[in-house]
Amino acid sequence: MTHIETARVNEILGLQVGIIKDFAAKLNTDDLERLEADLVEVGKAVKELRSILEGLPHKHL
């Protein structure tokens, strides 16, 4: 990957990790319905991050 491509990938990964961190910071056991909804959103964000990572070219060691 070129430097520009690497920078863009890092930006996208950083944004997705930021989304996950934001949801994780809001998790609260006081409201179980809200907790369940937030966990669904965290799951979606993790799934999206996995999808991005799986699409990246990588070297096999």
C-alpha distance matrix in Angstrom:
0.0 3.8 6.6 8.0 5.8 6.1 9.6 10.4 9.7 11.8 14.3 14.8 15.2 17.5 19.5 20.1 21.2 23.4 25.1 25.8 27.2 29.4 30.9 31.5 33.3 35.6 36.7 40.4 42.9 45.7 44.9 44.0 43.3 40.9 39.3 38.9 37.3 34.9 33.9 33.2 30.8 29.1 28.8 27.2 24.7 23.9 23.6 21.1 19.0 19.2 18.2 15.0 14.2 15.3 12.9 9.7 8.4 9.8 11.6 15.3 17.4
3.8 0.0 3.8 5.4 5.1 6.1 8.5 9.9 10.5 12.2 14.1 15.4 16.4 18.1 20.0 21.2 22.3 24.0 25.9 27.1 28.2 30.1 32.0 32.7 34.1 36.5 37.9 41.6 44.4 47.0 46.2 45.6 44.9 42.2 40.8 40.6 38.9 36.4 35.7 35.0 32.4 30.8 30.9 29.1 26.4 26.0 26.0 23.2 21.1 21.9 20.9 17.4 17.0 18.5 16.0 13.0 12.1 13.4 15.0 18.8 20.6
6.6 3.8 0.0 3.8 5.5 5.1 6.1 8.6 9.9 10.5 12.2 14.3 15.2 16.2 18.3 20.0 20.8 22.1 24.4 25.7 26.4 28.2 30.4 31.1 32.2 34.6 36.3 40.0 42.9 45.4 44.8 44.5 43.9 41.1 39.7 39.8 38.0 35.3 34.9 34.5 31.7 30.0 30.5 28.9 25.8 25.6 26.1 23.3 20.9 22.2 21.6 18.0 17.6 19.7 17.6 14.4 14.2 15.1 16.8 20.5 21.9
8.0 5.4 3.8 0.0 3.8 5.4 5.1 6.2 8.6 9.9 10.5 12.4 14.2 15.1 16.5 18.5 19.9 20.8 22.8 24.6 25.4 26.8 29.0 30.1 31.2 33.3 35.2 38.9 41.9 44.2 43.4 43.1 42.3 39.4 38.3 38.4 36.3 33.7 33.6 33.0 30.0 28.7 29.3 27.3 24.3 24.6 24.9 21.8 19.9 21.5 20.6 16.9 17.3 19.5 17.0 14.4 14.9 16.6 18.9 22.6 24.4
5.8 5.1 5.5 3.8 0.0 3.8 5.4 5.1 6.1 8.6 9.8 10.6 12.2 14.0 15.4 16.6 18.2 19.7 21.3 22.8 24.1 25.7 27.5 28.6 30.1 32.1 33.6 37.4 40.2 42.7 41.7 41.2 40.3 37.6 36.4 36.2 34.2 31.8 31.4 30.6 27.8 26.5 26.6 24.7 21.9 21.9 21.9 18.8 17.0 18.3 17.2 13.5 14.0 15.9 13.2 10.7 11.4 13.5 16.1 19.7 21.9
6.1 6.1 5.1 5.4 3.8 0.0 3.8 5.4 5.1 6.1 8.5 9.9 10.5 12.0 14.2 15.4 16.2 18.0 20.0 21.1 22.1 24.0 26.0 26.6 28.0 30.4 31.8 35.6 38.3 41.0 40.3 39.8 39.2 36.5 35.0 35.0 33.3 30.6 30.0 29.6 26.9 25.1 25.5 24.0 20.9 20.5 21.0 18.3 15.8 17.1 16.7 13.0 12.6 15.0 13.2 10.1 10.9 12.0 14.5 18.0 19.7
9.6 8.5 6.1 5.1 5.4 3.8 0.0 3.8 5.5 5.1 6.1 8.7 9.9 10.3 12.3 14.3 15.2 16.1 18.5 20.0 20.6 22.2 24.5 25.4 26.4 28.7 30.5 34.2 37.2 39.6 39.0 38.8 38.2 35.2 34.0 34.3 32.4 29.6 29.4 29.2 26.2 24.5 25.4 23.8 20.5 20.6 21.6 18.7 16.3 18.3 18.1 14.3 14.4 17.3 15.6 13.0 14.3 15.5 18.0 21.5 23.0
10.4 9.9 8.6 6.2 5.1 5.4 3.8 0.0 3.8 5.4 5.0 6.2 8.6 9.7 10.6 12.4 14.2 15.1 16.7 18.6 19.8 21.0 23.0 24.3 25.6 27.5 29.3 33.0 36.0 38.3 37.3 37.0 36.1 33.2 32.2 32.3 30.1 27.6 27.5 26.9 23.8 22.6 23.4 21.4 18.3 18.8 19.4 16.1 14.3 16.5 15.8 12.0 13.1 15.8 13.7 11.8 13.8 15.7 18.8 22.1 24.1
9.7 10.5 9.9 8.6 6.1 5.1 5.5 3.8 0.0 3.8 5.4 5.1 6.1 8.4 9.9 10.7 12.2 14.0 15.5 16.7 18.2 19.9 21.5 22.5 24.2 26.2 27.6 31.4 34.1 36.7 35.7 35.1 34.4 31.7 30.4 30.2 28.4 25.8 25.3 24.7 22.0 20.4 20.8 19.0 16.0 16.0 16.4 13.5 11.3 13.1 12.6 8.8 9.4 12.2 10.6 8.5 11.0 12.6 15.9 19.0 21.1
11.8 12.2 10.5 9.9 8.6 6.1 5.1 5.4 3.8 0.0 3.8 5.5 5.1 5.9 8.5 9.9 10.3 11.9 14.2 15.3 16.0 18.0 20.1 20.7 22.0 24.4 25.9 29.6 32.5 35.0 34.4 34.1 33.7 30.8 29.3 29.6 27.9 25.0 24.6 24.6 21.7 19.8 20.6 19.4 16.0 15.8 17.1 14.5 11.7 13.9 14.4 10.8 10.7 14.1 13.3 11.0 13.3 14.1 17.0 19.9 21.4
14.3 14.1 12.2 10.5 9.8 8.5 6.1 5.0 5.4 3.8 0.0 3.8 5.5 5.0 6.2 8.7 9.9 10.4 12.4 14.4 15.1 16.3 18.6 19.8 20.8 22.8 24.8 28.5 31.5 33.8 33.0 33.0 32.3 29.2 28.1 28.6 26.6 23.7 23.8 23.7 20.5 19.0 20.3 18.7 15.2 16.0 17.4 14.3 12.2 15.1 15.2 11.8 12.7 16.1 15.1 13.5 16.2 17.4 20.5 23.5 25.1
14.8 15.4 14.3 12.4 10.6 9.9 8.7 6.2 5.1 5.5 3.8 0.0 3.8 5.4 5.2 6.3 8.7 9.8 10.8 12.7 14.3 15.4 17.1 18.5 20.1 21.7 23.4 27.1 30.0 32.3 31.2 30.9 30.0 27.1 26.1 26.1 24.0 21.4 21.4 20.8 17.7 16.5 17.4 15.4 12.2 13.1 14.0 10.8 9.1 12.1 11.8 8.5 10.3 13.5 12.4 11.7 14.9 16.6 20.1 22.7 24.7
15.2 16.4 15.2 14.2 12.2 10.5 9.9 8.6 6.1 5.1 5.5 3.8 0.0 3.8 5.5 5.2 6.1 8.5 9.9 10.7 12.2 14.2 15.7 16.4 18.3 20.3 21.6 25.3 28.0 30.7 29.9 29.3 28.8 26.0 24.5 24.6 23.0 20.2 19.7 19.5 16.7 14.8 15.6 14.4 10.9 10.9 12.3 9.8 7.0 9.9 10.7 7.7 8.3 11.9 11.9 10.9 14.1 15.0 18.3 20.6 22.3
17.5 18.1 16.2 15.1 14.0 12.0 10.3 9.7 8.4 5.9 5.0 5.4 3.8 0.0 3.8 5.5 5.1 6.0 8.7 9.9 10.3 12.1 14.3 15.0 16.1 18.5 20.2 23.9 26.9 29.3 28.8 28.7 28.4 25.3 23.9 24.5 22.9 19.7 19.7 20.1 17.0 15.0 16.7 15.8 12.0 12.4 14.7 12.4 9.7 12.9 14.2 11.4 11.9 15.6 15.7 14.5 17.5 18.1 21.2 23.5 24.8
19.5 20.0 18.3 16.5 15.4 14.2 12.3 10.6 9.9 8.5 6.2 5.2 5.5 3.8 0.0 3.8 5.5 5.0 6.3 8.8 9.8 10.5 12.6 14.2 15.3 16.9 18.9 22.6 25.7 27.8 26.9 26.9 26.2 23.1 22.1 22.7 20.6 17.7 18.1 18.2 14.7 13.5 15.4 13.9 10.3 11.8 13.9 11.2 9.6 13.3 14.0 11.6 13.1 16.5 16.3 15.9 19.3 20.4 23.8 26.1 27.7
20.1 21.2 20.0 18.5 16.6 15.4 14.3 12.4 10.7 9.9 8.7 6.3 5.2 5.5 3.8 0.0 3.8 5.3 5.1 6.5 8.7 9.9 11.0 12.5 14.4 15.9 17.2 21.0 23.7 26.1 25.1 24.6 23.9 21.1 19.8 20.0 18.1 15.3 15.2 15.0 11.9 10.3 11.8 10.4 6.7 8.0 10.1 7.8 6.2 10.0 11.0 9.3 10.9 14.0 14.5 14.6 18.2 19.3 22.7 24.5 26.3
21.2 22.3 20.8 19.9 18.2 16.2 15.2 14.2 12.2 10.3 9.9 8.7 6.1 5.1 5.5 3.8 0.0 3.8 5.4 5.1 6.2 8.6 10.0 10.4 12.2 14.5 15.6 19.4 22.1 24.8 24.2 23.9 23.8 20.9 19.1 19.7 18.4 15.2 14.8 15.5 12.8 10.2 12.1 11.9 8.2 8.3 11.4 10.1 7.6 10.8 12.9 11.4 11.7 15.2 16.3 15.9 19.3 19.6 22.6 24.3 25.5
23.4 24.0 22.1 20.8 19.7 18.0 16.1 15.1 14.0 11.9 10.4 9.8 8.5 6.0 5.0 5.3 3.8 0.0 3.8 5.4 5.0 6.1 8.7 9.7 10.5 12.5 14.6 18.2 21.4 23.5 23.0 23.3 23.1 19.8 18.5 19.7 18.0 14.6 15.2 16.1 12.9 11.0 13.7 13.4 9.7 11.0 14.0 12.5 10.8 14.2 16.0 14.4 15.2 18.7 19.4 19.1 22.4 22.9 26.0 27.8 29.1
25.1 25.9 24.4 22.8 21.3 20.0 18.5 16.7 15.5 14.2 12.4 10.8 9.9 8.7 6.3 5.1 5.4 3.8 0.0 3.8 5.5 5.2 6.4 8.6 10.0 11.0 12.8 16.5 19.6 21.6 20.6 20.6 20.0 16.8 15.9 16.7 14.7 11.5 12.3 12.8 9.4 8.1 11.0 10.3 7.0 9.2 12.0 10.6 10.0 13.5 14.9 14.0 15.5 18.5 19.2 19.7 23.3 24.1 27.4 29.0 30.6
25.8 27.1 25.7 24.6 22.8 21.1 20.0 18.6 16.7 15.3 14.4 12.7 10.7 9.9 8.8 6.5 5.1 5.4 3.8 0.0 3.8 5.5 5.3 6.1 8.6 10.1 10.9 14.7 17.4 20.0 19.2 18.8 18.7 15.8 14.0 14.8 13.5 10.1 10.0 11.2 8.4 5.8 8.7 9.2 6.1 7.0 10.5 10.3 9.2 12.1 14.3 14.0 14.8 17.6 19.1 19.6 23.1 23.5 26.5 27.7 29.0
27.2 28.2 26.4 25.4 24.1 22.1 20.6 19.8 18.2 16.0 15.1 14.3 12.2 10.3 9.8 8.7 6.2 5.0 5.5 3.8 0.0 3.8 5.5 5.0 6.1 8.7 10.1 13.7 16.7 19.2 19.1 19.3 19.7 16.5 14.7 16.3 15.4 11.7 11.9 13.9 11.4 8.8 12.0 12.9 9.9 10.5 14.2 13.9 12.4 15.2 17.6 16.9 17.3 20.4 21.9 21.9 25.2 25.3 28.1 29.4 30.3
29.4 30.1 28.2 26.8 25.7 24.0 22.2 21.0 19.9 18.0 16.3 15.4 14.2 12.1 10.5 9.9 8.6 6.1 5.2 5.5 3.8 0.0 3.8 5.5 5.2 6.5 9.1 12.5 15.9 17.7 17.3 18.0 18.0 14.5 13.4 15.4 13.9 10.3 11.7 13.5 10.6 9.2 12.8 13.3 10.7 12.4 15.7 15.1 14.4 17.5 19.4 18.8 19.8 22.8 24.0 24.2 27.7 28.1 31.2 32.6 33.7
30.9 32.0 30.4 29.0 27.5 26.0 24.5 23.0 21.5 20.1 18.6 17.1 15.7 14.3 12.6 11.0 10.0 8.7 6.4 5.3 5.5 3.8 0.0 3.8 5.4 5.2 6.5 10.2 13.3 15.3 14.4 14.7 14.6 11.3 10.0 11.6 10.3 6.6 8.0 10.0 7.5 6.2 10.0 10.9 9.2 10.9 14.0 14.2 14.0 16.7 18.7 18.8 19.9 22.5 23.9 24.7 28.3 28.7 31.8 32.9 34.1
31.5 32.7 31.1 30.1 28.6 26.6 25.4 24.3 22.5 20.7 19.8 18.5 16.4 15.0 14.2 12.5 10.4 9.7 8.6 6.1 5.0 5.5 3.8 0.0 3.8 5.4 5.4 9.0 11.9 14.5 14.5 14.5 15.3 12.4 10.1 12.1 11.9 8.2 8.4 11.3 9.8 7.3 10.6 12.6 10.9 11.3 14.8 15.6 14.8 17.0 19.6 19.8 20.2 22.8 24.7 25.2 28.5 28.5 31.2 32.1 32.9
33.3 34.1 32.2 31.2 30.1 28.0 26.4 25.6 24.2 22.0 20.8 20.1 18.3 16.1 15.3 14.4 12.2 10.5 10.0 8.6 6.1 5.2 5.4 3.8 0.0 3.8 5.7 8.5 11.9 13.9 14.4 15.4 16.4 13.2 11.4 14.2 13.9 10.3 11.4 14.4 12.6 10.7 14.3 15.9 14.0 14.8 18.3 18.7 17.8 20.3 22.8 22.6 23.0 25.9 27.6 27.8 31.1 31.1 33.8 34.8 35.5
35.6 36.5 34.6 33.3 32.1 30.4 28.7 27.5 26.2 24.4 22.8 21.7 20.3 18.5 16.9 15.9 14.5 12.5 11.0 10.1 8.7 6.5 5.2 5.4 3.8 0.0 3.8 6.2 9.9 11.3 11.2 12.5 13.2 9.8 8.7 11.8 11.2 8.0 10.1 12.9 11.3 10.5 14.1 15.5 14.3 15.7 18.8 19.3 19.1 21.6 23.8 23.9 24.8 27.5 29.1 29.7 33.2 33.4 36.3 37.3 38.2
36.7 37.9 36.3 35.2 33.6 31.8 30.5 29.3 27.6 25.9 24.8 23.4 21.6 20.2 18.9 17.2 15.6 14.6 12.8 10.9 10.1 9.1 6.5 5.4 5.7 3.8 0.0 3.8 6.9 9.2 9.2 9.7 11.1 8.3 6.0 9.2 9.8 6.8 7.9 11.3 10.9 9.8 12.8 15.0 14.4 15.2 18.1 19.4 19.3 21.2 23.6 24.3 24.9 27.2 29.2 30.0 33.4 33.5 36.2 36.8 37.7
40.4 41.6 40.0 38.9 37.4 35.6 34.2 33.0 31.4 29.6 28.5 27.1 25.3 23.9 22.6 21.0 19.4 18.2 16.5 14.7 13.7 12.5 10.2 9.0 8.5 6.2 3.8 0.0 3.8 5.5 6.6 7.9 10.1 8.0 6.1 9.8 11.1 9.1 10.3 13.7 13.9 13.2 15.9 18.2 18.0 18.7 21.5 22.9 23.0 24.7 27.2 28.0 28.6 30.7 32.9 33.7 37.1 37.1 39.8 40.2 41.0
42.9 44.4 42.9 41.9 40.2 38.3 37.2 36.0 34.1 32.5 31.5 30.0 28.0 26.9 25.7 23.7 22.1 21.4 19.6 17.4 16.7 15.9 13.3 11.9 11.9 9.9 6.9 3.8 0.0 3.8 5.5 5.9 9.2 8.6 6.4 9.4 11.8 10.8 11.2 14.5 15.6 15.0 17.0 19.7 20.0 20.4 22.9 24.8 25.0 26.3 28.8 30.0 30.5 32.3 34.7 35.7 39.1 38.9 41.4 41.6 42.3
45.7 47.0 45.4 44.2 42.7 41.0 39.6 38.3 36.7 35.0 33.8 32.3 30.7 29.3 27.8 26.1 24.8 23.5 21.6 20.0 19.2 17.7 15.3 14.5 13.9 11.3 9.2 5.5 3.8 0.0 3.8 6.2 9.2 8.7 8.1 11.3 13.1 12.6 13.9 16.7 17.7 17.7 19.9 22.2 22.6 23.4 25.8 27.5 27.9 29.4 31.7 32.9 33.6 35.5 37.6 38.8 42.2 42.2 44.8 45.1 45.9
44.9 46.2 44.8 43.4 41.7 40.3 39.0 37.3 35.7 34.4 33.0 31.2 29.9 28.8 26.9 25.1 24.2 23.0 20.6 19.2 19.1 17.3 14.4 14.5 14.4 11.2 9.2 6.6 5.5 3.8 0.0 3.8 5.6 5.4 6.1 8.7 10.1 10.5 12.2 14.4 15.5 16.2 18.2 20.1 21.0 22.2 24.2 25.7 26.6 28.2 30.1 31.5 32.5 34.2 36.2 37.6 41.2 41.5 44.3 44.7 45.7
44.0 45.6 44.5 43.1 41.2 39.8 38.8 37.0 35.1 34.1 33.0 30.9 29.3 28.7 26.9 24.6 23.9 23.3 20.6 18.8 19.3 18.0 14.7 14.5 15.4 12.5 9.7 7.9 5.9 6.2 3.8 0.0 3.8 5.4 4.8 6.1 8.6 9.7 10.3 12.3 14.2 14.9 16.2 18.4 19.8 20.6 22.2 24.3 25.3 26.4 28.4 30.1 31.0 32.4 34.6 36.2 39.7 39.9 42.7 42.8 43.9
43.3 44.9 43.9 42.3 40.3 39.2 38.2 36.1 34.4 33.7 32.3 30.0 28.8 28.4 26.2 23.9 23.8 23.1 20.0 18.7 19.7 18.0 14.6 15.3 16.4 13.2 11.1 10.1 9.2 9.2 5.6 3.8 0.0 3.8 5.4 5.2 6.4 8.7 9.9 10.9 12.7 14.4 15.5 17.0 18.7 20.1 21.3 23.0 24.6 25.9 27.3 29.1 30.5 31.7 33.6 35.5 39.1 39.7 42.6 42.9 44.3
40.9 42.2 41.1 39.4 37.6 36.5 35.2 33.2 31.7 30.8 29.2 27.1 26.0 25.3 23.1 21.1 20.9 19.8 16.8 15.8 16.5 14.5 11.3 12.4 13.2 9.8 8.3 8.0 8.6 8.7 5.4 5.4 3.8 0.0 3.8 5.4 5.1 6.0 8.5 9.9 10.6 12.2 14.1 15.4 16.5 18.2 19.9 21.2 22.5 24.2 25.7 27.1 28.6 30.2 31.9 33.5 37.1 37.8 40.9 41.4 42.8
39.3 40.8 39.7 38.3 36.4 35.0 34.0 32.2 30.4 29.3 28.1 26.1 24.5 23.9 22.1 19.8 19.1 18.5 15.9 14.0 14.7 13.4 10.0 10.1 11.4 8.7 6.0 6.1 6.4 8.1 6.1 4.8 5.4 3.8 0.0 3.8 5.5 5.1 6.1 8.6 9.9 10.3 12.1 14.2 15.2 16.2 18.1 19.8 20.8 22.2 24.1 25.6 26.6 28.2 30.2 31.7 35.2 35.6 38.4 38.8 40.0
38.9 40.6 39.8 38.4 36.2 35.0 34.3 32.3 30.2 29.6 28.6 26.1 24.6 24.5 22.7 20.0 19.7 19.7 16.7 14.8 16.3 15.4 11.6 12.1 14.2 11.8 9.2 9.8 9.4 11.3 8.7 6.1 5.2 5.4 3.8 0.0 3.8 5.5 5.1 6.3 8.8 9.8 10.5 12.5 14.4 15.2 16.5 18.5 20.0 20.9 22.6 24.5 25.6 26.8 28.8 30.7 34.2 34.7 37.6 37.7 39.2
37.3 38.9 38.0 36.3 34.2 33.3 32.4 30.1 28.4 27.9 26.6 24.0 23.0 22.9 20.6 18.1 18.4 18.0 14.7 13.5 15.4 13.9 10.3 11.9 13.9 11.2 9.8 11.1 11.8 13.1 10.1 8.6 6.4 5.1 5.5 3.8 0.0 3.8 5.4 5.1 6.5 8.8 9.9 10.8 12.6 14.4 15.4 16.8 18.6 20.1 21.3 23.0 24.6 25.8 27.5 29.5 33.1 33.9 37.1 37.5 39.2
34.9 36.4 35.3 33.7 31.8 30.6 29.6 27.6 25.8 25.0 23.7 21.4 20.2 19.7 17.7 15.3 15.2 14.6 11.5 10.1 11.7 10.3 6.6 8.2 10.3 8.0 6.8 9.1 10.8 12.6 10.5 9.7 8.7 6.0 5.1 5.5 3.8 0.0 3.8 5.4 5.0 6.2 8.6 9.8 10.6 12.3 14.1 15.3 16.5 18.3 19.9 21.1 22.5 24.2 25.9 27.5 31.1 31.8 34.9 35.5 37.0
33.9 35.7 34.9 33.6 31.4 30.0 29.4 27.5 25.3 24.6 23.8 21.4 19.7 19.7 18.1 15.2 14.8 15.2 12.3 10.0 11.9 11.7 8.0 8.4 11.4 10.1 7.9 10.3 11.2 13.9 12.2 10.3 9.9 8.5 6.1 5.1 5.4 3.8 0.0 3.8 5.3 4.9 6.1 8.6 9.7 10.3 12.1 14.1 15.1 16.2 18.2 19.8 20.8 22.2 24.3 25.9 29.4 29.8 32.7 33.0 34.5
33.2 35.0 34.5 33.0 30.6 29.6 29.2 26.9 24.7 24.6 23.7 20.8 19.5 20.1 18.2 15.0 15.5 16.1 12.8 11.2 13.9 13.5 10.0 11.3 14.4 12.9 11.3 13.7 14.5 16.7 14.4 12.3 10.9 9.9 8.6 6.3 5.1 5.4 3.8 0.0 3.8 5.5 5.0 6.3 8.7 9.9 10.5 12.4 14.3 15.3 16.5 18.5 20.0 21.0 22.8 24.9 28.4 29.2 32.3 32.7 34.4
30.8 32.4 31.7 30.0 27.8 26.9 26.2 23.8 22.0 21.7 20.5 17.7 16.7 17.0 14.7 11.9 12.8 12.9 9.4 8.4 11.4 10.6 7.5 9.8 12.6 11.3 10.9 13.9 15.6 17.7 15.5 14.2 12.7 10.6 9.9 8.8 6.5 5.0 5.3 3.8 0.0 3.8 5.3 5.0 6.2 8.6 9.8 10.6 12.3 14.2 15.3 16.6 18.4 19.9 21.3 23.2 26.8 27.8 31.1 31.9 33.7
29.1 30.8 30.0 28.7 26.5 25.1 24.5 22.6 20.4 19.8 19.0 16.5 14.8 15.0 13.5 10.3 10.2 11.0 8.1 5.8 8.8 9.2 6.2 7.3 10.7 10.5 9.8 13.2 15.0 17.7 16.2 14.9 14.4 12.2 10.3 9.8 8.8 6.2 4.9 5.5 3.8 0.0 3.8 5.4 5.1 6.1 8.5 9.8 10.5 12.2 14.1 15.3 16.4 18.2 20.1 21.5 25.0 25.6 28.7 29.3 30.9
28.8 30.9 30.5 29.3 26.6 25.5 25.4 23.4 20.8 20.6 20.3 17.4 15.6 16.7 15.4 11.8 12.1 13.7 11.0 8.7 12.0 12.8 10.0 10.6 14.3 14.1 12.8 15.9 17.0 19.9 18.2 16.2 15.5 14.1 12.1 10.5 9.9 8.6 6.1 5.0 5.3 3.8 0.0 3.8 5.4 5.1 6.1 8.6 9.8 10.4 12.2 14.2 15.2 16.3 18.4 20.3 23.7 24.3 27.3 27.7 29.4
27.2 29.1 28.9 27.3 24.7 24.0 23.8 21.4 19.0 19.4 18.7 15.4 14.4 15.8 13.9 10.4 11.9 13.4 10.3 9.2 12.9 13.3 10.9 12.6 15.9 15.5 15.0 18.2 19.7 22.2 20.1 18.4 17.0 15.4 14.2 12.5 10.8 9.8 8.6 6.3 5.0 5.4 3.8 0.0 3.8 5.5 5.1 6.2 8.6 9.8 10.5 12.4 14.3 15.3 16.7 18.9 22.5 23.7 27.0 27.6 29.8
24.7 26.4 25.8 24.3 21.9 20.9 20.5 18.3 16.0 16.0 15.2 12.2 10.9 12.0 10.3 6.7 8.2 9.7 7.0 6.1 9.9 10.7 9.2 10.9 14.0 14.3 14.4 18.0 20.0 22.6 21.0 19.8 18.7 16.5 15.2 14.4 12.6 10.6 9.7 8.7 6.2 5.1 5.4 3.8 0.0 3.8 5.4 5.1 6.2 8.6 9.8 10.6 12.3 14.2 15.5 17.0 20.7 21.8 25.1 26.2 28.1
23.9 26.0 25.6 24.6 21.9 20.5 20.6 18.8 16.0 15.8 16.0 13.1 10.9 12.4 11.8 8.0 8.3 11.0 9.2 7.0 10.5 12.4 10.9 11.3 14.8 15.7 15.2 18.7 20.4 23.4 22.2 20.6 20.1 18.2 16.2 15.2 14.4 12.3 10.3 9.9 8.6 6.1 5.1 5.5 3.8 0.0 3.8 5.4 5.0 6.1 8.5 9.8 10.4 12.1 14.3 15.6 19.1 19.6 22.7 23.4 25.1
23.6 26.0 26.1 24.9 21.9 21.0 21.6 19.4 16.4 17.1 17.4 14.0 12.3 14.7 13.9 10.1 11.4 14.0 12.0 10.5 14.2 15.7 14.0 14.8 18.3 18.8 18.1 21.5 22.9 25.8 24.2 22.2 21.3 19.9 18.1 16.5 15.4 14.1 12.1 10.5 9.8 8.5 6.1 5.1 5.4 3.8 0.0 3.8 5.4 5.1 6.2 8.7 9.9 10.5 12.4 14.6 18.0 19.0 22.2 22.7 24.9
21.1 23.2 23.3 21.8 18.8 18.3 18.7 16.1 13.5 14.5 14.3 10.8 9.8 12.4 11.2 7.8 10.1 12.5 10.6 10.3 13.9 15.1 14.2 15.6 18.7 19.3 19.4 22.9 24.8 27.5 25.7 24.3 23.0 21.2 19.8 18.5 16.8 15.3 14.1 12.4 10.6 9.8 8.6 6.2 5.1 5.4 3.8 0.0 3.8 5.4 5.0 6.3 8.7 9.9 10.8 12.9 16.5 18.0 21.5 22.6 25.1
19.0 21.1 20.9 19.9 17.0 15.8 16.3 14.3 11.3 11.7 12.2 9.1 7.0 9.7 9.6 6.2 7.6 10.8 10.0 9.2 12.4 14.4 14.0 14.8 17.8 19.1 19.3 23.0 25.0 27.9 26.6 25.3 24.6 22.5 20.8 20.0 18.6 16.5 15.1 14.3 12.3 10.5 9.8 8.6 6.2 5.0 5.4 3.8 0.0 3.8 5.4 5.1 6.2 8.6 10.0 11.0 14.7 15.6 19.0 20.2 22.3
19.2 21.9 22.2 21.5 18.3 17.1 18.3 16.5 13.1 13.9 15.1 12.1 9.9 12.9 13.3 10.0 10.8 14.2 13.5 12.1 15.2 17.5 16.7 17.0 20.3 21.6 21.2 24.7 26.3 29.4 28.2 26.4 25.9 24.2 22.2 20.9 20.1 18.3 16.2 15.3 14.2 12.2 10.4 9.8 8.6 6.1 5.1 5.4 3.8 0.0 3.8 5.4 5.1 6.0 8.6 10.1 13.4 14.0 17.2 17.8 20.0
18.2 20.9 21.6 20.6 17.2 16.7 18.1 15.8 12.6 14.4 15.2 11.8 10.7 14.2 14.0 11.0 12.9 16.0 14.9 14.3 17.6 19.4 18.7 19.6 22.8 23.8 23.6 27.2 28.8 31.7 30.1 28.4 27.3 25.7 24.1 22.6 21.3 19.9 18.2 16.5 15.3 14.1 12.2 10.5 9.8 8.5 6.2 5.0 5.4 3.8 0.0 3.8 5.5 5.2 6.3 9.0 12.3 13.9 17.4 18.3 21.1
15.0 17.4 18.0 16.9 13.5 13.0 14.3 12.0 8.8 10.8 11.8 8.5 7.7 11.4 11.6 9.3 11.4 14.4 14.0 14.0 16.9 18.8 18.8 19.8 22.6 23.9 24.3 28.0 30.0 32.9 31.5 30.1 29.1 27.1 25.6 24.5 23.0 21.1 19.8 18.5 16.6 15.3 14.2 12.4 10.6 9.8 8.7 6.3 5.1 5.4 3.8 0.0 3.8 5.5 5.2 6.7 10.4 12.3 15.9 17.6 20.3
14.2 17.0 17.6 17.3 14.0 12.6 14.4 13.1 9.4 10.7 12.7 10.3 8.3 11.9 13.1 10.9 11.7 15.2 15.5 14.8 17.3 19.8 19.9 20.2 23.0 24.8 24.9 28.6 30.5 33.6 32.5 31.0 30.5 28.6 26.6 25.6 24.6 22.5 20.8 20.0 18.4 16.4 15.2 14.3 12.3 10.4 9.9 8.7 6.2 5.1 5.5 3.8 0.0 3.8 5.4 5.4 8.7 9.5 12.9 14.3 16.8
15.3 18.5 19.7 19.5 15.9 15.0 17.3 15.8 12.2 14.1 16.1 13.5 11.9 15.6 16.5 14.0 15.2 18.7 18.5 17.6 20.4 22.8 22.5 22.8 25.9 27.5 27.2 30.7 32.3 35.5 34.2 32.4 31.7 30.2 28.2 26.8 25.8 24.2 22.2 21.0 19.9 18.2 16.3 15.3 14.2 12.1 10.5 9.9 8.6 6.0 5.2 5.5 3.8 0.0 3.8 5.5 8.1 9.1 12.4 13.2 16.1
12.9 16.0 17.6 17.0 13.2 13.2 15.6 13.7 10.6 13.3 15.1 12.4 11.9 15.7 16.3 14.5 16.3 19.4 19.2 19.1 21.9 24.0 23.9 24.7 27.6 29.1 29.2 32.9 34.7 37.6 36.2 34.6 33.6 31.9 30.2 28.8 27.5 25.9 24.3 22.8 21.3 20.1 18.4 16.7 15.5 14.3 12.4 10.8 10.0 8.6 6.3 5.2 5.4 3.8 0.0 3.8 6.5 9.1 12.7 14.2 17.5
9.7 13.0 14.4 14.4 10.7 10.1 13.0 11.8 8.5 11.0 13.5 11.7 10.9 14.5 15.9 14.6 15.9 19.1 19.7 19.6 21.9 24.2 24.7 25.2 27.8 29.7 30.0 33.7 35.7 38.8 37.6 36.2 35.5 33.5 31.7 30.7 29.5 27.5 25.9 24.9 23.2 21.5 20.3 18.9 17.0 15.6 14.6 12.9 11.0 10.1 9.0 6.7 5.4 5.5 3.8 0.0 3.8 6.2 9.9 12.2 15.2
8.4 12.1 14.2 14.9 11.4 10.9 14.3 13.8 11.0 13.3 16.2 14.9 14.1 17.5 19.3 18.2 19.3 22.4 23.3 23.1 25.2 27.7 28.3 28.5 31.1 33.2 33.4 37.1 39.1 42.2 41.2 39.7 39.1 37.1 35.2 34.2 33.1 31.1 29.4 28.4 26.8 25.0 23.7 22.5 20.7 19.1 18.0 16.5 14.7 13.4 12.3 10.4 8.7 8.1 6.5 3.8 0.0 3.8 7.0 9.7 12.9
9.8 13.4 15.1 16.6 13.5 12.0 15.5 15.7 12.6 14.1 17.4 16.6 15.0 18.1 20.4 19.3 19.6 22.9 24.1 23.5 25.3 28.1 28.7 28.5 31.1 33.4 33.5 37.1 38.9 42.2 41.5 39.9 39.7 37.8 35.6 34.7 33.9 31.8 29.8 29.2 27.8 25.6 24.3 23.7 21.8 19.6 19.0 18.0 15.6 14.0 13.9 12.3 9.5 9.1 9.1 6.2 3.8 0.0 3.8 6.5 9.3
11.6 15.0 16.8 18.9 16.1 14.5 18.0 18.8 15.9 17.0 20.5 20.1 18.3 21.2 23.8 22.7 22.6 26.0 27.4 26.5 28.1 31.2 31.8 31.2 33.8 36.3 36.2 39.8 41.4 44.8 44.3 42.7 42.6 40.9 38.4 37.6 37.1 34.9 32.7 32.3 31.1 28.7 27.3 27.0 25.1 22.7 22.2 21.5 19.0 17.2 17.4 15.9 12.9 12.4 12.7 9.9 7.0 3.8 0.0 3.8 6.2
15.3 18.8 20.5 22.6 19.7 18.0 21.5 22.1 19.0 19.9 23.5 22.7 20.6 23.5 26.1 24.5 24.3 27.8 29.0 27.7 29.4 32.6 32.9 32.1 34.8 37.3 36.8 40.2 41.6 45.1 44.7 42.8 42.9 41.4 38.8 37.7 37.5 35.5 33.0 32.7 31.9 29.3 27.7 27.6 26.2 23.4 22.7 22.6 20.2 17.8 18.3 17.6 14.3 13.2 14.2 12.2 9.7 6.5 3.8 0.0 3.8
17.4 20.6 21.9 24.4 21.9 19.7 23.0 24.1 21.1 21.4 25.1 24.7 22.3 24.8 27.7 26.3 25.5 29.1 30.6 29.0 30.3 33.7 34.1 32.9 35.5 38.2 37.7 41.0 42.3 45.9 45.7 43.9 44.3 42.8 40.0 39.2 39.2 37.0 34.5 34.4 33.7 30.9 29.4 29.8 28.1 25.1 24.9 25.1 22.3 20.0 21.1 20.3 16.8 16.1 17.5 15.2 12.9 9.3 6.2 3.8 0.0
